[in-house]
Amino acid sequence: MRILLSNDDGIDAPGLKCLERVARKLSEDVWIVAPERDQSGASHALSLSEPVRYRSLGDRKFAVEGTPTDSVLLGILNLIPPPRPNLLLSGVNRGGNLGDDVTYSGTVAAAMEGTLHGIPSIALSQYTIQRENAKWATAENYAPDLIRRLVTIGWSSDVLMNVNFPDVSEDKVGGVSVAYQGRGKPGSVLERRVDARGRDYYWIGSTRTNESISDGSDLSEILAGRITVTPLHMNLTDQEAYESLSKALK
């Protein structure tokens, strides 16, 4: 099995090193094509106004001056010779990709790009309350078997898998839960600062409360200490609205 690895935290991220160890338990044919720098929050962005460059870091490992989507594209269409990868793994992200956060996630977007190219793709994230204390051992311990099980089961070609590991030690994990994408109460933060010339500038951040989290959602299950698996569909059409509008606009 040929596996392509990417992420949005960058080529030197500890989560990518964790994912490489996971992938090498599954296959000897592992390729790594990831952004040169941290691209968190890049979502499914493409670099269209500037060239995309890369550098080789050794056998089957490349750093790309671009987004996660750029990296996956370059890997599939240029850097990896035939045959194409059988599996794309994106992550392991530092922090969860849960609820509405998936719309911002470069980790999820890399898996989306793989899916668009017909490659079964899985996004993996290590949920953490304190970023500096991410429990990588939890993801590393549980990911290999979970990936094997998912690949054996299989899924539709227009679906990707979004996996999140809870912020607990490996011996405290409460199992695996298939969960739907939840909705939390988002809180966007704009931190205003002033530069040396007296001009305003801002840092954008986010906070999330635990209000309005529905039972059975990825958000509630991760807080309960369970690994979440959420199948995400590439078709964003809302069927109920589609049907009602089709009748109303005849």
N, C-alpha and C positions, 0 to 999 in steps of 0.2 A: 504494500500500500504506500503510495506517495502522498506525503502530507505537506501542505503549505502552511506556515505560521506567519501571522502578522499581528499588529496591535495598534493602539493609538497613543500609548504612553512613551513610545520611542524604543529604539534599538537596544539601548542600555538598561531598560526597565527591569526591575527584579521579577515582575510578573511574566515577562517574556522568557527569562531564564528558567522560571518555574515551568512554563508551558513547554519549553524545549525538553526538559527532563521528562515531562509527561509524555510527549510525542515519541521520544526515543524508547519508551516502554512499549509503544504500539508498532513502531516501524524503524527500519534503519535508513529509509529514504525520506529524510526530513529536509525541507528547504525553508529558509527564513528570509522574508522580504518585509521590512518594517520601516516606519518613518525614522529619519535621522534624529528628529527632535520630538518632544512631547506635542502631540496633536489632540489632546483631550478636548472634547466638545466640538470637534471638526465635523461631526455627523458624516453625511455622504458627499462631502465637498470634493470637487475635482479641481485641479490646477489648470485653468484654461488661459490665464493671462501671462503665464511665464513658463519656461521650459522645466521639465522634470529631469533631474540628474540623479545619479546613484553612484555609490562606491562599493567595491567588493571588500568584504571583511574576512575572506577565506572561502573555503569550499562550501558552496550552497548557502551563503549568508551575505545579504546585501542591505545597505542602508540607503533609503530614498529621501531626497530632498522634496518632500511633498506630503500629502495627506495619506491616511490609511487606504482610501480608495485608490489613490495613485499607486500606492505600493502593491496592492493586490493586482491591479491592472498590469503594471509593469512585470510583476512576477509571472502571471498567467500568459501574457501575450509576448513576452520578450526574454525574460531571464531564465525561465525554466524550459528546457528542451522537452519535446514530446517523450512520453505521453503526459497529458495534463495531470495535475494532482487528483487523487481520488477523494481527498478530504481537505477542507480548510478549517483551521482552528485559529480563532482570534482572541488575544488576551495574554495572560490572565490580567484583567484590568484591576488597577488599584482602586477599589471602591465598587459599589454595586451599580448595575444597570437595570433598574427596576422601575415599573410604572412609566410615567411620562419621560423619565430620563432616557429611555431608549431612543427618543427622537433626536437627542443631542449627541448620542454616543458614536464616537469613531470606531469603537470596538465592535458594536453591533453593525455599523455601516460596512466594515471590512467583510463581515459575514454576509451581509446583503449583496455585496459585489460578487463574492464567490458564488452565491446562489444565482445571481443573474447570468453567470457564465456556466451554469449547469453543474456546479461542484457542491456536493453536500457540505454545509457549513455550520459551524457551532461557535457562538460567542460565549466566552467564559469570563466571569468577574468574581473577584473576592470582595464581598461586602465587608466594610470596615467602618467602625465609628471613629476611630483615631487612625488617620492615614499612615502615620509612622509605625503603627503596630499591626499592620496587615498580617493575617494568619495564613501565610503562603502554604504552610504545611497541610492545612485543611484541604485546600484546592489540590495540592500535589498528591495527597493520599487518596482522594475520592475520584479525581478526574479520570484516571486511566480506565477503571472498570465502567464508569458511567458512559464514557465515550464508546467503549466497546459495545455496551448494551444498546446505545442509541443507534450505532452503525448497523448492528445486527437487525434491529427492528426496522430501521429505514423510515423515510418520510417523503412527502410529496416534493417534487422538484421546485415548487414555488414557495417553499417554507424553509425557514432557518430556525435553529434551536438557540434559545437564549438561556444560558445556565448561570446561576448565581450561587456562590457558596457562602454560608452564614459566618458571622463574626464570632465563632466559637472554636475552641480547640478541637482537634480531630476526634477525640474520645467523647465529645459532647454533641456531636451532630445527631439530629433527631430523624434521620432518614431522608428520603427523596420525595419531593412533592411536585406533581404536575400542576402548575398554577397558571391562572390567567393573568394578563397584564393589568395591573391595578392602576388606580388613580389616587394620588396623595394630594395633600394641600401644599402646593409649591410656594416657596418664598424666595424671590429673587432679591439679591443684595447688590446695590450699587454703592461702592465705597468711594466717596469723593476725596480727591487730594489736589494739591496745588503744586505746580512745578516751580523751578527757580525763576521763571519769568512771570510768575503770577497767574498762569493759565490753569484752568481746571482740567483734571483728567480723572479717569475712573477705573477701578478694578471691579470686574463683574464676578459675583459669586452666587451661591445658592444655599438655601437652607430648606429643610423639609420637616414638617411636624408629623406626628403620628395620628393626627386627626383624620377622620373620614376614610380610614383604611378598611376595606371590605374583607370579610373572611374568605379564605380560599385564594386571595390574590397573591402575586409574587411578593408584595410588600409585607403582608401579614405572615406568610409562611417563612420568609427569611428572618423576621423578628422572632419567630417561634423556634429558630435554630435548625431549620430544615434546608436542604439543598433544593433550589427551585429549578424546574425545567419548564420553559414557556415557549411553545411553538409560535413563531411570528410569521404572518402571511405577507407576501410581497404585494398582493392586491389590496389596496387601501379603500376600495369601494365599499360603502355602507349599503348592504343589500336592502334593508328596510327603507331607507331614504330613497334609494334608487327606484324601488317599486312604487312608492307613493308619488314621487315626482313624475315617473313615467305616466301614471294615470292622470295626474293633475295638469300636466303640461301638454296633453294631447291636443 
